[in-house]
Amino acid sequence: MAYSDKVIDHYEHPRNVGRLDDKSENVGTGMVGAPACGDVMRLQIQVDENGVIEDAKFKTYGCGSAIASSSLLTEWVKGKTLDEAEQIKNTAIAEELALPPVKIHCSVLAEDAIKAAVRNIREKRGQVADAGDAKEEAAG
Ligand code: FES
């Protein structure tokens, strides 16, 4: 299988590997796994009071394409709002990295991870009504 130069570059020099303080009010953590292969990815974002992502870090216990996908994603999300970050599609990652078909799920993992991180920070900030609350509100 031939990997693109971009995959190899991110794999050999991953950006933003590390950990942010999960206990911080300003840090959202997404921890997700890929059913297809069992690989796991943790992606964290640090968000300012305006909902703009100031920093992002990841750790991937996964394949090279998962490392490249999350490395690229951490670069993309910095400076974006939560809404913008949530819109990032795995297809954009796969396209940028020219991932081969069997490695598309690795980019899905990255999309799932950023969505989970955004959800986590929103929950911390009380911006997400959970399903139970929503039902109660609907019921009146
Ligand atoms: Fe599963 Fe890449 S092979 S994340």
Backbone and ligand atoms as CSV (ligand in chain L), in Angstrom:
chain,resi,resn,atom,element,x,y,z
A,1,MET,N,N,0.845,-1.190,0.000
A,1,MET,CA,C,0.000,0.000,0.000
A,1,MET,C,C,0.883,1.245,0.000
A,2,ALA,N,N,0.579,2.184,-0.864
A,2,ALA,CA,C,1.390,3.398,-0.934
A,2,ALA,C,C,0.728,4.518,-0.130
A,3,TYR,N,N,1.474,5.113,0.763
A,3,TYR,CA,C,0.953,6.242,1.533
A,3,TYR,C,C,1.459,7.540,0.939
A,4,SER,N,N,0.643,8.581,1.074
A,4,SER,CA,C,1.044,9.880,0.558
A,4,SER,C,C,2.150,10.469,1.427
A,5,ASP,N,N,2.874,11.423,0.860
A,5,ASP,CA,C,3.931,12.095,1.614
A,5,ASP,C,C,3.373,12.758,2.867
A,6,LYS,N,N,2.130,13.266,2.746
A,6,LYS,CA,C,1.538,13.957,3.899
A,6,LYS,C,C,1.305,12.997,5.061
A,7,VAL,N,N,0.833,11.783,4.759
A,7,VAL,CA,C,0.634,10.792,5.821
A,7,VAL,C,C,1.971,10.492,6.479
A,8,ILE,N,N,2.978,10.262,5.657
A,8,ILE,CA,C,4.290,9.898,6.194
A,8,ILE,C,C,4.865,11.046,7.024
A,9,ASP,N,N,4.667,12.280,6.540
A,9,ASP,CA,C,5.159,13.439,7.282
A,9,ASP,C,C,4.491,13.531,8.657
A,10,HIS,N,N,3.156,13.426,8.684
A,10,HIS,CA,C,2.453,13.515,9.977
A,10,HIS,C,C,2.776,12.325,10.872
A,11,TYR,N,N,2.992,11.173,10.248
A,11,TYR,CA,C,3.319,9.977,11.031
A,11,TYR,C,C,4.696,10.120,11.674
A,12,GLU,N,N,5.630,10.639,10.902
A,12,GLU,CA,C,7.002,10.756,11.428
A,12,GLU,C,C,7.176,11.970,12.328
A,13,HIS,N,N,6.397,13.015,12.055
A,13,HIS,CA,C,6.489,14.237,12.870
A,13,HIS,C,C,5.099,14.660,13.324
A,14,PRO,N,N,4.458,13.848,14.136
A,14,PRO,CA,C,3.086,14.204,14.539
A,14,PRO,C,C,3.041,15.520,15.302
A,15,ARG,N,N,2.051,16.348,14.951
A,15,ARG,CA,C,1.866,17.640,15.599
A,15,ARG,C,C,0.980,17.470,16.824
A,16,ASN,N,N,1.292,18.239,17.855
A,16,ASN,CA,C,0.361,18.363,18.985
A,16,ASN,C,C,0.074,17.055,19.715
A,17,VAL,N,N,1.088,16.205,19.820
A,17,VAL,CA,C,0.914,15.012,20.641
A,17,VAL,C,C,1.002,15.428,22.100
A,18,GLY,N,N,0.113,14.903,22.911
A,18,GLY,CA,C,0.201,15.201,24.337
A,18,GLY,C,C,-1.143,15.191,24.996
A,19,ARG,N,N,-1.185,15.885,26.119
A,19,ARG,CA,C,-2.379,15.827,26.964
A,19,ARG,C,C,-2.638,17.209,27.545
A,20,LEU,N,N,-3.904,17.572,27.614
A,20,LEU,CA,C,-4.307,18.802,28.303
A,20,LEU,C,C,-4.981,18.393,29.603
A,21,ASP,N,N,-5.086,19.325,30.526
A,21,ASP,CA,C,-5.647,19.016,31.833
A,21,ASP,C,C,-7.153,18.775,31.736
A,22,ASP,N,N,-7.506,17.508,31.837
A,22,ASP,CA,C,-8.890,17.095,31.682
A,22,ASP,C,C,-9.817,17.738,32.715
A,23,LYS,N,N,-9.253,18.098,33.873
A,23,LYS,CA,C,-10.091,18.667,34.946
A,23,LYS,C,C,-10.443,20.122,34.680
A,24,SER,N,N,-9.717,20.750,33.773
A,24,SER,CA,C,-9.975,22.158,33.490
A,24,SER,C,C,-11.357,22.348,32.873
A,25,GLU,N,N,-12.001,23.413,33.294
A,25,GLU,CA,C,-13.302,23.817,32.739
A,25,GLU,C,C,-13.205,24.113,31.250
A,26,ASN,N,N,-12.000,24.453,30.812
A,26,ASN,CA,C,-11.807,24.912,29.437
A,26,ASN,C,C,-11.289,23.828,28.494
A,27,VAL,N,N,-11.252,22.596,29.002
A,27,VAL,CA,C,-10.718,21.502,28.183
A,27,VAL,C,C,-11.813,20.466,27.927
A,28,GLY,N,N,-11.992,20.133,26.663
A,28,GLY,CA,C,-12.925,19.070,26.276
A,28,GLY,C,C,-12.139,17.874,25.792
A,29,THR,N,N,-12.571,16.688,26.213
A,29,THR,CA,C,-11.853,15.465,25.851
A,29,THR,C,C,-12.769,14.534,25.078
A,30,GLY,N,N,-12.263,14.029,23.978
A,30,GLY,CA,C,-12.983,13.014,23.219
A,30,GLY,C,C,-12.143,11.755,23.176
A,31,MET,N,N,-12.728,10.667,23.635
A,31,MET,CA,C,-12.005,9.388,23.627
A,31,MET,C,C,-12.862,8.422,22.842
A,32,VAL,N,N,-12.363,7.964,21.716
A,32,VAL,CA,C,-13.191,7.112,20.860
A,32,VAL,C,C,-12.390,5.914,20.357
A,33,GLY,N,N,-13.124,4.883,19.967
A,33,GLY,CA,C,-12.490,3.689,19.432
A,33,GLY,C,C,-13.076,3.349,18.083
A,34,ALA,N,N,-12.290,2.693,17.258
A,34,ALA,CA,C,-12.769,2.258,15.946
A,34,ALA,C,C,-13.180,0.795,16.032
A,35,PRO,N,N,-14.474,0.522,15.825
A,35,PRO,CA,C,-14.916,-0.879,15.889
A,35,PRO,C,C,-14.180,-1.768,14.884
A,36,ALA,N,N,-13.806,-1.195,13.747
A,36,ALA,CA,C,-13.207,-1.998,12.672
A,36,ALA,C,C,-11.878,-2.624,13.082
A,37,CYS,N,N,-11.124,-1.923,13.926
A,37,CYS,CA,C,-9.774,-2.423,14.214
A,37,CYS,C,C,-9.421,-2.378,15.690
A,38,GLY,N,N,-10.257,-1.716,16.504
A,38,GLY,CA,C,-9.959,-1.655,17.933
A,38,GLY,C,C,-9.011,-0.533,18.316
A,39,ASP,N,N,-8.576,0.265,17.354
A,39,ASP,CA,C,-7.673,1.370,17.675
A,39,ASP,C,C,-8.417,2.464,18.441
A,40,VAL,N,N,-7.679,3.172,19.279
A,40,VAL,CA,C,-8.282,4.168,20.164
A,40,VAL,C,C,-7.575,5.511,19.991
A,41,MET,N,N,-8.360,6.575,20.089
A,41,MET,CA,C,-7.808,7.920,19.931
A,41,MET,C,C,-8.359,8.838,21.027
A,42,ARG,N,N,-7.469,9.625,21.614
A,42,ARG,CA,C,-7.928,10.655,22.547
A,42,ARG,C,C,-7.576,12.010,21.962
A,43,LEU,N,N,-8.581,12.874,21.859
A,43,LEU,CA,C,-8.351,14.204,21.313
A,43,LEU,C,C,-8.890,15.232,22.300
A,44,GLN,N,N,-8.088,16.223,22.607
A,44,GLN,CA,C,-8.497,17.237,23.580
A,44,GLN,C,C,-8.384,18.625,22.972
A,45,ILE,N,N,-9.326,19.461,23.366
A,45,ILE,CA,C,-9.299,20.846,22.907
A,45,ILE,C,C,-9.380,21.786,24.103
A,46,GLN,N,N,-8.661,22.884,24.003
A,46,GLN,CA,C,-8.751,23.935,25.015
A,46,GLN,C,C,-9.486,25.110,24.382
A,47,VAL,N,N,-10.548,25.546,25.041
A,47,VAL,CA,C,-11.485,26.479,24.426
A,47,VAL,C,C,-11.573,27.754,25.263
A,48,ASP,N,N,-11.521,28.903,24.619
A,48,ASP,CA,C,-11.640,30.151,25.381
A,48,ASP,C,C,-13.111,30.466,25.657
A,49,GLU,N,N,-13.347,31.573,26.354
A,49,GLU,CA,C,-14.728,31.853,26.800
A,49,GLU,C,C,-15.654,32.189,25.634
A,50,ASN,N,N,-15.078,32.504,24.474
A,50,ASN,CA,C,-15.906,32.778,23.296
A,50,ASN,C,C,-16.177,31.530,22.454
A,51,GLY,N,N,-15.707,30.392,22.936
A,51,GLY,CA,C,-15.933,29.163,22.193
A,51,GLY,C,C,-14.964,28.965,21.040
A,52,VAL,N,N,-13.795,29.612,21.143
A,52,VAL,CA,C,-12.772,29.438,20.109
A,52,VAL,C,C,-11.682,28.499,20.640
A,53,ILE,N,N,-11.285,27.566,19.799
A,53,ILE,CA,C,-10.307,26.565,20.216
A,53,ILE,C,C,-8.900,27.168,20.159
A,54,GLU,N,N,-8.267,27.199,21.333
A,54,GLU,CA,C,-6.936,27.811,21.447
A,54,GLU,C,C,-5.827,26.790,21.266
A,55,ASP,N,N,-6.112,25.555,21.679
A,55,ASP,CA,C,-5.068,24.543,21.639
A,55,ASP,C,C,-5.736,23.178,21.452
A,56,ALA,N,N,-4.979,22.248,20.926
A,56,ALA,CA,C,-5.496,20.894,20.740
A,56,ALA,C,C,-4.344,19.913,20.882
A,57,LYS,N,N,-4.641,18.796,21.511
A,57,LYS,CA,C,-3.617,17.752,21.683
A,57,LYS,C,C,-4.271,16.395,21.445
A,58,PHE,N,N,-3.458,15.449,21.003
A,58,PHE,CA,C,-4.013,14.115,20.810
A,58,PHE,C,C,-3.025,13.041,21.220
A,59,LYS,N,N,-3.606,11.871,21.421
A,59,LYS,CA,C,-2.795,10.681,21.614
A,59,LYS,C,C,-3.548,9.569,20.910
A,60,THR,N,N,-2.864,8.853,20.064
A,60,THR,CA,C,-3.523,7.784,19.326
A,60,THR,C,C,-2.811,6.468,19.563
A,61,TYR,N,N,-3.578,5.508,20.052
A,61,TYR,CA,C,-3.051,4.160,20.180
A,61,TYR,C,C,-3.535,3.432,18.934
A,62,GLY,N,N,-2.999,3.848,17.818
A,62,GLY,CA,C,-3.559,3.316,16.585
A,62,GLY,C,C,-2.537,3.320,15.460
A,63,CYS,N,N,-3.044,3.123,14.281
A,63,CYS,CA,C,-2.193,2.958,13.109
A,63,CYS,C,C,-1.628,4.304,12.628
A,64,GLY,N,N,-0.757,4.234,11.662
A,64,GLY,CA,C,-0.142,5.441,11.119
A,64,GLY,C,C,-1.145,6.406,10.521
A,65,SER,N,N,-2.168,5.894,9.876
A,65,SER,CA,C,-3.171,6.771,9.275
A,65,SER,C,C,-4.008,7.461,10.344
A,66,ALA,N,N,-4.224,6.777,11.465
A,66,ALA,CA,C,-4.953,7.398,12.577
A,66,ALA,C,C,-4.090,8.508,13.188
A,67,ILE,N,N,-2.816,8.261,13.324
A,67,ILE,CA,C,-1.893,9.283,13.838
A,67,ILE,C,C,-1.893,10.486,12.905
A,68,ALA,N,N,-1.777,10.233,11.605
A,68,ALA,CA,C,-1.755,11.332,10.633
A,68,ALA,C,C,-3.072,12.094,10.643
A,69,SER,N,N,-4.187,11.374,10.726
A,69,SER,CA,C,-5.508,12.021,10.719
A,69,SER,C,C,-5.676,12.925,11.935
A,70,SER,N,N,-5.282,12.437,13.103
A,70,SER,CA,C,-5.479,13.247,14.308
A,70,SER,C,C,-4.477,14.382,14.373
A,71,SER,N,N,-3.271,14.156,13.886
A,71,SER,CA,C,-2.270,15.215,13.839
A,71,SER,C,C,-2.759,16.372,12.959
A,72,LEU,N,N,-3.244,16.027,11.781
A,72,LEU,CA,C,-3.782,17.038,10.858
A,72,LEU,C,C,-4.976,17.761,11.493
A,73,LEU,N,N,-5.849,16.996,12.112
A,73,LEU,CA,C,-7.052,17.578,12.713
A,73,LEU,C,C,-6.688,18.590,13.804
A,74,THR,N,N,-5.715,18.281,14.636
A,74,THR,CA,C,-5.333,19.230,15.696
A,74,THR,C,C,-4.825,20.534,15.081
A,75,GLU,N,N,-4.192,20.445,13.927
A,75,GLU,CA,C,-3.745,21.678,13.255
A,75,GLU,C,C,-4.953,22.462,12.734
A,76,TRP,N,N,-5.900,21.747,12.178
A,76,TRP,CA,C,-7.066,22.399,11.567
A,76,TRP,C,C,-7.952,23.098,12.582
A,77,VAL,N,N,-8.130,22.488,13.763
A,77,VAL,CA,C,-9.137,23.026,14.684
A,77,VAL,C,C,-8.674,24.267,15.441
A,78,LYS,N,N,-7.372,24.488,15.533
A,78,LYS,CA,C,-6.896,25.647,16.286
A,78,LYS,C,C,-7.389,26.935,15.626
A,79,GLY,N,N,-7.995,27.790,16.433
A,79,GLY,CA,C,-8.521,29.049,15.909
A,79,GLY,C,C,-9.948,28.942,15.412
A,80,LYS,N,N,-10.481,27.714,15.371
A,80,LYS,CA,C,-11.864,27.533,14.916
A,80,LYS,C,C,-12.820,27.606,16.113
A,81,THR,N,N,-14.074,27.944,15.821
A,81,THR,CA,C,-15.104,27.877,16.858
A,81,THR,C,C,-15.531,26.415,17.012
A,82,LEU,N,N,-16.244,26.144,18.109
A,82,LEU,CA,C,-16.736,24.782,18.324
A,82,LEU,C,C,-17.645,24.355,17.175
A,83,ASP,N,N,-18.496,25.276,16.740
A,83,ASP,CA,C,-19.404,24.955,15.634
A,83,ASP,C,C,-18.628,24.585,14.372
A,84,GLU,N,N,-17.592,25.356,14.093
A,84,GLU,CA,C,-16.784,25.075,12.895
A,84,GLU,C,C,-16.059,23.734,13.027
A,85,ALA,N,N,-15.520,23.487,14.209
A,85,ALA,CA,C,-14.762,22.243,14.419
A,85,ALA,C,C,-15.662,21.027,14.241
A,86,GLU,N,N,-16.900,21.192,14.685
A,86,GLU,CA,C,-17.860,20.097,14.584
A,86,GLU,C,C,-18.203,19.754,13.138
A,87,GLN,N,N,-18.034,20.739,12.271
A,87,GLN,CA,C,-18.392,20.548,10.858
A,87,GLN,C,C,-17.323,19.797,10.065
A,88,ILE,N,N,-16.147,19.628,10.664
A,88,ILE,CA,C,-15.067,18.979,9.910
A,88,ILE,C,C,-15.452,17.535,9.620
A,89,LYS,N,N,-15.318,17.179,8.358
A,89,LYS,CA,C,-15.742,15.843,7.935
A,89,LYS,C,C,-14.529,14.948,7.725
A,90,ASN,N,N,-14.717,13.690,8.018
A,90,ASN,CA,C,-13.617,12.752,7.812
A,90,ASN,C,C,-13.205,12.714,6.337
A,91,THR,N,N,-14.167,12.986,5.455
A,91,THR,CA,C,-13.836,12.929,4.026
A,91,THR,C,C,-12.806,14.008,3.663
A,92,ALA,N,N,-12.870,15.157,4.357
A,92,ALA,CA,C,-11.892,16.212,4.091
A,92,ALA,C,C,-10.500,15.773,4.545
A,93,ILE,N,N,-10.462,15.086,5.688
A,93,ILE,CA,C,-9.180,14.576,6.204
A,93,ILE,C,C,-8.627,13.514,5.247
A,94,ALA,N,N,-9.503,12.587,4.867
A,94,ALA,CA,C,-9.083,11.494,3.987
A,94,ALA,C,C,-8.572,12.033,2.651
A,95,GLU,N,N,-9.245,13.092,2.181
A,95,GLU,CA,C,-8.845,13.694,0.908
A,95,GLU,C,C,-7.491,14.392,1.037
A,96,GLU,N,N,-7.347,15.191,2.099
A,96,GLU,CA,C,-6.094,15.916,2.313
A,96,GLU,C,C,-4.906,14.956,2.413
A,97,LEU,N,N,-5.142,13.820,3.073
A,97,LEU,CA,C,-4.054,12.855,3.291
A,97,LEU,C,C,-3.993,11.798,2.195
A,98,ALA,N,N,-4.949,11.838,1.270
A,98,ALA,CA,C,-5.039,10.828,0.208
A,98,ALA,C,C,-4.996,9.419,0.797
A,99,LEU,N,N,-5.872,9.189,1.787
A,99,LEU,CA,C,-5.897,7.873,2.442
A,99,LEU,C,C,-6.448,6.817,1.488
A,100,PRO,N,N,-5.862,5.640,1.504
A,100,PRO,CA,C,-6.412,4.542,0.695
A,100,PRO,C,C,-7.739,4.059,1.308
A,101,PRO,N,N,-8.607,3.427,0.503
A,101,PRO,CA,C,-9.944,3.039,0.981
A,101,PRO,C,C,-9.943,2.261,2.300
A,102,VAL,N,N,-9.022,1.352,2.501
A,102,VAL,CA,C,-9.053,0.555,3.734
A,102,VAL,C,C,-8.678,1.380,4.954
A,103,LYS,N,N,-8.208,2.610,4.729
A,103,LYS,CA,C,-7.811,3.464,5.850
A,103,LYS,C,C,-8.777,4.631,6.094
A,104,ILE,N,N,-9.910,4.596,5.393
A,104,ILE,CA,C,-10.886,5.682,5.588
A,104,ILE,C,C,-11.390,5.704,7.027
A,105,HIS,N,N,-11.578,4.519,7.613
A,105,HIS,CA,C,-12.120,4.494,8.984
A,105,HIS,C,C,-11.183,5.187,9.971
A,106,CYS,N,N,-9.915,5.293,9.645
A,106,CYS,CA,C,-8.965,5.970,10.540
A,106,CYS,C,C,-9.305,7.461,10.608
A,107,SER,N,N,-9.757,8.031,9.481
A,107,SER,CA,C,-10.158,9.440,9.486
A,107,SER,C,C,-11.519,9.612,10.161
A,108,VAL,N,N,-12.354,8.571,10.076
A,108,VAL,CA,C,-13.646,8.607,10.788
A,108,VAL,C,C,-13.398,8.699,12.293
A,109,LEU,N,N,-12.374,7.986,12.737
A,109,LEU,CA,C,-12.007,8.021,14.158
A,109,LEU,C,C,-11.693,9.464,14.575
A,110,ALA,N,N,-10.962,10.175,13.730
A,110,ALA,CA,C,-10.610,11.566,14.047
A,110,ALA,C,C,-11.865,12.450,14.092
A,111,GLU,N,N,-12.768,12.255,13.139
A,111,GLU,CA,C,-14.018,13.039,13.156
A,111,GLU,C,C,-14.821,12.723,14.417
A,112,ASP,N,N,-14.913,11.452,14.753
A,112,ASP,CA,C,-15.650,11.067,15.968
A,112,ASP,C,C,-15.004,11.697,17.204
A,113,ALA,N,N,-13.682,11.738,17.199
A,113,ALA,CA,C,-12.961,12.252,18.371
A,113,ALA,C,C,-13.199,13.747,18.562
A,114,ILE,N,N,-13.190,14.526,17.491
A,114,ILE,CA,C,-13.411,15.972,17.660
A,114,ILE,C,C,-14.866,16.224,18.067
A,115,LYS,N,N,-15.781,15.451,17.496
A,115,LYS,CA,C,-17.196,15.622,17.881
A,115,LYS,C,C,-17.376,15.322,19.378
A,116,ALA,N,N,-16.722,14.266,19.834
A,116,ALA,CA,C,-16.825,13.878,21.246
A,116,ALA,C,C,-16.198,14.950,22.138
A,117,ALA,N,N,-15.081,15.531,21.690
A,117,ALA,CA,C,-14.414,16.569,22.488
A,117,ALA,C,C,-15.287,17.824,22.576
A,118,VAL,N,N,-15.922,18.186,21.471
A,118,VAL,CA,C,-16.803,19.360,21.452
A,118,VAL,C,C,-17.998,19.110,22.375
A,119,ARG,N,N,-18.542,17.893,22.303
A,119,ARG,CA,C,-19.681,17.565,23.157
A,119,ARG,C,C,-19.273,17.646,24.631
A,120,ASN,N,N,-18.086,17.151,24.917
A,120,ASN,CA,C,-17.615,17.143,26.301
A,120,ASN,C,C,-17.476,18.565,26.866
A,121,ILE,N,N,-16.911,19.470,26.091
A,121,ILE,CA,C,-16.750,20.835,26.607
A,121,ILE,C,C,-18.116,21.500,26.741
A,122,ARG,N,N,-19.022,21.195,25.830
A,122,ARG,CA,C,-20.361,21.780,25.939
A,122,ARG,C,C,-21.081,21.261,27.181
A,123,GLU,N,N,-20.885,19.973,27.465
A,123,GLU,CA,C,-21.491,19.406,28.671
A,123,GLU,C,C,-20.926,20.081,29.912
A,124,LYS,N,N,-19.606,20.259,29.918
A,124,LYS,CA,C,-18.965,20.911,31.059
A,124,LYS,C,C,-19.514,22.313,31.276
A,125,ARG,N,N,-19.843,22.963,30.187
A,125,ARG,CA,C,-20.318,24.343,30.276
A,125,ARG,C,C,-21.847,24.432,30.339
A,126,GLY,N,N,-22.467,23.269,30.434
A,126,GLY,CA,C,-23.917,23.252,30.572
A,126,GLY,C,C,-24.636,23.716,29.318
A,127,GLN,N,N,-23.987,23.509,28.157
A,127,GLN,CA,C,-24.616,23.950,26.904
A,127,GLN,C,C,-25.304,22.804,26.167
A,128,VAL,N,N,-25.312,21.628,26.792
A,128,VAL,CA,C,-25.975,20.488,26.159
A,128,VAL,C,C,-27.052,19.981,27.103
A,129,ALA,N,N,-28.283,19.988,26.642
A,129,ALA,CA,C,-29.338,19.365,27.434
A,129,ALA,C,C,-29.277,17.888,27.123
A,130,ASP,N,N,-29.196,17.029,28.153
A,130,ASP,CA,C,-29.155,15.619,27.799
A,130,ASP,C,C,-30.554,15.149,27.432
A,131,ALA,N,N,-30.633,13.955,26.855
A,131,ALA,CA,C,-31.897,13.473,26.281
A,131,ALA,C,C,-33.007,13.473,27.330
A,132,GLY,N,N,-32.668,13.105,28.572
A,132,GLY,CA,C,-33.653,13.062,29.655
A,132,GLY,C,C,-34.275,14.429,29.886
A,133,ASP,N,N,-33.407,15.439,29.990
A,133,ASP,CA,C,-33.903,16.811,30.216
A,133,ASP,C,C,-34.811,17.248,29.077
A,134,ALA,N,N,-34.380,16.930,27.858
A,134,ALA,CA,C,-35.140,17.359,26.686
A,134,ALA,C,C,-36.553,16.790,26.726
A,135,LYS,N,N,-36.636,15.511,27.117
A,135,LYS,CA,C,-37.951,14.852,27.198
A,135,LYS,C,C,-38.821,15.517,28.263
A,136,GLU,N,N,-38.185,15.771,29.417
A,136,GLU,CA,C,-38.953,16.404,30.484
A,136,GLU,C,C,-39.484,17.766,30.046
A,137,GLU,N,N,-38.594,18.505,29.353
A,137,GLU,CA,C,-39.021,19.819,28.893
A,137,GLU,C,C,-40.177,19.695,27.914
A,138,ALA,N,N,-40.048,18.703,27.003
A,138,ALA,CA,C,-41.094,18.504,26.007
A,138,ALA,C,C,-42.413,18.128,26.685
A,139,ALA,N,N,-42.277,17.308,27.753
A,139,ALA,CA,C,-43.490,16.854,28.442
A,139,ALA,C,C,-44.109,18.002,29.266
A,140,GLY,N,N,-43.323,18.986,29.500
A,140,GLY,CA,C,-43.963,20.116,30.054
A,140,GLY,C,C,-43.597,20.569,31.422
L,1,FES,FE1,FE,-7.901,1.342,12.556
L,1,FES,FE2,FE,-6.279,2.920,11.369
L,1,FES,S1,S,-6.388,0.778,11.094
L,1,FES,S2,S,-7.580,3.415,12.969
